[in-house]
Amino acid sequence: MAIKTGDPEMARVLNRNLVLDLLRNVDSTHRAKIAKELNLTKATVTTIVNNLINEGLVKELGEGESQKAGGRKPVLITLNKSSSYIIGIDIGKTNTVVAISNLKGDIIKLIRRPTVKNSSVTNVIKQISNLVNKLIKESKIDRKKVKGVGVSVAGIVERNRGFIKLSPDFNWSNIFLSDLLSSELNFPVKIDNCTRVMTLGEEWYGNAKKSKNAFFINIGYGIGSAIMIDGKIYNNHSEIGHFYVTGKKIRCYCGKYGCLEAVASGNAIERTSNEILNKERKSWITAKDAAEMAKNGDSVANKIFHDAGKYIGRSISSVANFLNPDKIIIGGGVSLAGDLLLAPIKEEFKKQAMEAINNSTKIEISKLGINAGVLGAIALGLNHFIFKPEADSD
């Protein structure tokens, strides 16, 4: 529906974004249909579409079928998806991933490399620069058509300032990463916290496509979370990893005891696995190794995942009782364990959540897998530089 506001310029911008958002979700349509679906006047839609055509973001395809016998045939329009491109970058402790997409969000080329061992800001930016140059060269895309770069990075991130207050994964603090990357790459850059970015990726590519209210929990080396309310990512940090879930005297890196992250993260699963299972093995048991052992019938490894799932289920039941989201989406590397983790999560959730909440909230494993971060970074870039530039003004 149309945005009603006392500011004509804001109304123009928001209605333009509505038209673009509609076009990204269909193969083709026409002006009259857009006006009807968005409850806008035909004159407003015509002006917006003509301006988008002049910008090169939209193109006409020719005449479609008439809506009634003898009626005038509408002119079909579509996104001109090859007119503009966005680069997404996922800076991870283990791997750095870069990808380039067209206007529809289709990935043209993706490159994954181990993150440099000496992960100083200078070294990471240099690696990213080399990977982006390689990406553009191998995708054979005109550099002038790249409209911007979206970046996913772990830590306390102030998106509007492009500022990392703290990133424990890299031991970074007080860094204006957007400015540094923009200066190196010669593109405008938008950064955000990795879990919020992954949630945006779910909205564009994954399980949150048709959800207005969702909760995303990122279970990796640590545990992060993000909230989507009425289709918009909540811009403050959400720290479900530091919910108190157990009286066990297990210390979390935050300094407190009994946090969810201390007993259910990838790091916690690895620590427990090596304490219990690694008496004879010389090599370190990773969370992935432990998952394979559990799937192959190791009862101790299975219990480790069952306990982690129980604590996660207990935590998200509290979230659900409070927020009543449409969906709770479980992502991150540990989520790749699938039903090994999901079954005990659902079991505990059923015990702890209110019956009405239990019946209405879906709990799902993310389908985006290891590319969740870079897909979210693409979505961040598309949103900010093309589809919803006003979203960062709040």
Steps between C-alpha positions, in 0.01 A plus 500: 500500500607860447693686767310797637721778627505877524835511320446474120867422434502219756178363351661506155807312624301240693257440215794463259643235735167321513491481120857369485434246772196372313697473175780297661247234599337451159631413154293774335191712556344823373425846636127452559559181697765669714260785576231254607729284715662796678184712521672785316358720225584406142659843454730444799607157375555629146727778629697260721539236229606755238763636737626147569523435127702820460730382781547170317361293789184397314436413137196440281447156347223575252126444504333240717158340483196728522307472826167502315379427148579787268684687774829676468801276545717603798873560461688248713792617712770321697811577702797560273700256709827537307501879536649496850697267724571468872799338671449312827783423744483266799804548724526192719757383750564190287401601148440817304240477223436751222220484242345720235131507412275667249202720585279198569746363754615215273859404585725535195827394661611396851852457641581347841846513654647437848527830688859616543654362818634836607157661496599859564270756340766584240554135402129419480426807287786411266368143463150631431634742239679219318193275511267777374733578209514129416120477529438787258759373252369143495133602486581730205274772639560868427634653821293814432180297541584403859283726717634406840626241746322335794715352777426249776735498800475367855498742790330808638433695181343844461356462152414863438855613577675204340674460834620188684506569870630154580559177307640232734550257210772727359596698809387818323363805677390851401542460124312688227508196275261639235729797434813285490348248259343769282836675466670172402230368264378829350137399560251619759485248787234406757587272792294333771522234769511150351188367671283795392641459150418127500145586608470737206624216280216285635253773400639514144598141432389275782240402756386852589386594148134509596541584869439837659627409845788257540778415742835377369754320715852458364672198655863500401817532707287724723125567500341816362147605422295757311138608492278590205193701594235590241744417220784714635820385672526641853819706497614438859697198614306195617705276728317171551842339541516656845165378628548317832396138433674278755631495854811313385814696590617539143657839440414696186752733333272788608607425859171353624400138558234281342451700178350325198818565302708328769307172463354489146730685257738333257782585738312341792423186299867470401621556857263240643574252221873520560463479878292182478582332168859594429680291760670287237480716186789732431323733257251763616134402464308777326126555533469353150698191607275459805190526282633224271576283801145551629347418162711184489353379827729639772263539796726743688534734202125475449440609861731798456285625212179408683605711801599793275165478322316486833662825615430669167137387510467634854635839394295543185183404690555809716550709187184358344291557813616862498499588126262244347686489163365325191823304470814420690780427254812314612814571298875500534752219457369283784150503345643277225466216753131509400258278692775405742457851642147584383324203667605588859438870428140429403455256788607756760315784325177299521552455874575865573302715254138593558264270311367778274858609420607141443223451247562824309882528490693298244855393580717436194862441407633758254530376142783743416777292656856627479402779260259668744745780581591596145138474379402730784779739402363508143153573640644777720662661196190466283279645771724794579624596155199407284171402665465664842759774543286680758511200733831616652380849584336401831 
